[in-house]
C-alpha cells in the first residue's frame, strides 16, 4: 500500500443521503491517520468486506473482483461475458474508475445494470465503496455480480471487497514478465486470464515463458487464455463462472 498515490487515505467521494433497508451500513469516513494508520485502515476494510461477503452469501450471489493494468481488455472481456451470460443468468456490474463512466456505459450497452464508482484520486476500490454501491443494486435479483476494479496491479491486492473470486487479467501486449513484476496480486489470484491472444504473434509474445511466469507467481490459480475481440477461449472462462454461480446458489438454497 503506497502513501504517495493516496492509498493511505480512506476515499469516499460520494455522499449517500439515504440507504436501503436490506443491508446494514457502517459510517467511518476517517483517514488512515485518524483510524490509527494504514494497518488499522486495512483492518477496518476487512471488517467491512466480511459484512459484504455475508450479505452476498445470504442472497446466493457470486461476486467476481477483476483487476488488471489499464488497457488490458478488461472491459471488452466483461462486455462479451455479459452478452453471453445475460440470457441465462442475472448479471450486474460495479465499475471503478478515477474519472468518467465510460466503461459502465459500455457494460450497460452489453446488457447488464452497471453502477459506476468514480474514485477520484483513489487507485483501487475498497469494501466501503462496494458497501455503498449496494444501495443501488438489488442482490435478490442477481446470480452474478462482476466488479471491474480500477486499472492497477498494486493497490487492489490489499483491499478485500468481499468477493468470491479474485481474478487477474493481463494481455499479451504487456509482455511475458508482468506476473513476476507484480507477484503480490498474482499470488492472490483465484484465476488468471491471459487476454488479447489474437495479438500475440504481432507483438512477438512468448507464450511458454508467460505461462511459466504465471505458474510461478500464481501457482494455485486457474488459467484462461482468451481474445475478447474474437471470442477465442472465452467459453472456458464462461463455464468457470457458470460453475461457481451454480455452486453458490446450491449453498444458498
Secondary structure, DSSP 4 states (H G I P E B T S, - for coil): --TTTTTTS-------S---SSS--------TTTTTSHHHHHHHHHHHHHHHHHHHHHHT-EEEEEEE-TTSSHHHHHHHHHHHHTTTS-EEEEEEESS-SHHHHHHHHHTSEEEEEE-TT-SS--HHHHHHHGGG--GGG-SEEEEE--S-SSGGGG---S-SEEEEEEEGGG-TTHHHHTHHHHHT-SEEEEE-GGGTTTTT--HHHHHHHHHHH-TT-EEEE--TTT-TTHHHHHHHHHHHHHHHHHHH-
